[in-house]
Amino acid sequence: MDILAQKRMLCVVILAGLGLAGNLASADDSARKYGLSALDYFSRVKLQDAGRAEFLADELWGEASRLPGGSVEVHYPPGPVLDFLQTPNAETGRRYLRWNELRLEKIQKAQEVLNKMIEDPPGAADVH
């Protein structure tokens, strides 16, 4: 089973554990939405892949994580990254590179401030 299939199964199992997967686990819906021919939580069943073209972008790039309260939150890559992954072309590539350049500039400026603080810590002049 490939990594995407494992992630899909993990999400379905998490939702089932929360009691929310009733309509996700229906045979018709699972074949259409998740590319699976059957869901069986209690025995090994060879799942047939219906083809990757039908997967939604949310299913490819969303990362589900359980919060301490038991709810599930889905995280997605930042906008420029997601745009480039979904539609890789020169325009989205340039947008991604510019976004990453701005990000790295801000990280560099923050590091410079920290380096200056290490060289001359606040309150160091007050110590006798």
C-alpha positions as CSV (number, residue, x, y, z in Angstrom):
1,M,0.0,0.0,0.0
2,D,1.5,3.4,-1.0
3,I,1.8,6.3,1.4
4,L,-1.2,8.1,0.1
5,A,-3.4,5.1,0.6
6,Q,-2.0,4.7,4.2
7,K,-2.8,8.4,4.9
8,R,-6.4,8.0,3.5
9,M,-6.9,4.9,5.6
10,L,-5.6,6.6,8.7
11,C,-8.0,9.6,8.2
12,V,-10.9,7.2,7.7
13,V,-10.0,5.3,10.8
14,I,-9.6,8.5,12.9
15,L,-13.0,9.7,11.6
16,A,-14.6,6.3,12.3
17,G,-13.1,6.4,15.9
18,L,-14.8,9.8,16.3
19,G,-18.1,8.5,15.0
20,L,-18.0,10.8,12.0
21,A,-17.2,8.4,9.2
22,G,-20.7,7.0,8.6
23,N,-21.2,8.4,5.2
24,L,-17.5,8.3,4.3
25,A,-17.4,4.6,4.7
26,S,-20.3,3.8,2.4
27,A,-19.2,1.6,-0.5
28,D,-20.4,4.0,-3.2
29,D,-18.9,7.0,-1.6
30,S,-15.5,5.3,-0.8
31,A,-15.1,4.1,-4.4
32,R,-15.9,7.5,-5.8
33,K,-14.2,9.8,-3.3
34,Y,-11.3,7.7,-2.0
35,G,-10.5,5.3,-4.8
36,L,-11.3,2.3,-2.7
37,S,-13.6,-0.7,-3.6
38,A,-14.2,-1.8,0.0
39,L,-13.5,-0.8,3.5
40,D,-13.2,-3.5,6.1
41,Y,-11.8,-2.5,9.5
42,F,-11.5,-6.0,10.9
43,S,-9.8,-8.1,8.2
44,R,-7.3,-7.7,5.5
45,V,-8.9,-6.9,2.2
46,K,-7.1,-6.1,-1.0
47,L,-8.3,-2.6,-1.9
48,Q,-8.6,-1.8,-5.6
49,D,-7.4,1.6,-6.7
50,A,-9.9,3.5,-8.8
51,G,-7.3,5.8,-10.2
52,R,-5.5,8.8,-8.8
53,A,-7.1,11.4,-11.2
54,E,-10.2,11.5,-9.1
55,F,-8.5,12.5,-5.8
56,L,-9.1,16.0,-4.7
57,A,-6.3,18.4,-3.8
58,D,-7.4,18.3,-0.2
59,E,-6.8,14.6,-0.1
60,L,-3.3,15.0,-1.6
61,W,-1.9,17.8,0.4
62,G,-4.0,18.0,3.7
63,E,-2.3,16.6,6.8
64,A,-4.7,15.6,9.6
65,S,-3.7,15.7,13.2
66,R,-5.6,15.1,16.4
67,L,-5.8,17.9,18.9
68,P,-5.6,17.3,22.7
69,G,-9.4,17.7,23.0
70,G,-9.9,14.9,20.5
71,S,-10.9,17.0,17.5
72,V,-9.1,16.7,14.2
73,E,-7.5,19.6,12.4
74,V,-6.2,19.5,8.9
75,H,-3.1,21.5,7.9
76,Y,-2.2,22.5,4.4
77,P,1.0,23.9,2.9
78,P,1.2,27.7,2.6
79,G,-0.7,29.2,-0.3
80,P,2.3,29.7,-2.7
81,V,3.5,26.2,-2.1
82,L,0.0,24.7,-2.5
83,D,-0.6,26.7,-5.7
84,F,2.7,25.5,-7.2
85,L,2.1,21.9,-6.2
86,Q,-1.4,21.9,-7.7
87,T,-0.5,23.8,-10.8
88,P,3.2,23.6,-11.5
89,N,4.0,26.2,-14.1
90,A,6.4,29.2,-14.5
91,E,3.9,31.7,-13.0
92,T,3.3,29.7,-9.8
93,G,7.0,28.7,-9.7
94,R,8.0,32.4,-9.7
95,R,5.4,33.2,-7.0
96,Y,6.7,30.3,-4.8
97,L,10.4,31.4,-5.3
98,R,9.5,35.1,-4.4
99,W,7.5,33.9,-1.3
100,N,10.5,31.7,-0.2
101,E,12.9,34.5,-0.8
102,L,10.9,36.9,1.5
103,R,10.6,34.2,4.1
104,L,14.4,33.6,4.1
105,E,15.1,37.4,4.3
106,K,12.9,37.6,7.4
107,I,14.6,34.6,9.0
108,Q,18.0,36.2,8.3
109,K,16.9,39.5,9.9
110,A,15.6,37.7,13.0
111,Q,18.9,35.8,13.3
112,E,20.9,39.1,13.0
113,V,18.8,40.5,15.9
114,L,19.5,37.4,18.0
115,N,23.2,37.5,17.2
116,K,23.4,41.2,18.3
117,M,21.6,40.3,21.5
118,I,24.1,37.6,22.2
119,E,27.0,39.9,21.6
120,D,25.5,42.7,23.8
121,P,22.8,41.2,26.0
122,P,20.2,43.6,27.5
123,G,21.0,44.5,31.0
124,A,24.7,43.4,30.7
125,A,25.8,47.0,31.5
126,D,23.9,46.9,34.8
127,V,25.9,43.9,36.2
128,H,28.8,44.9,38.4
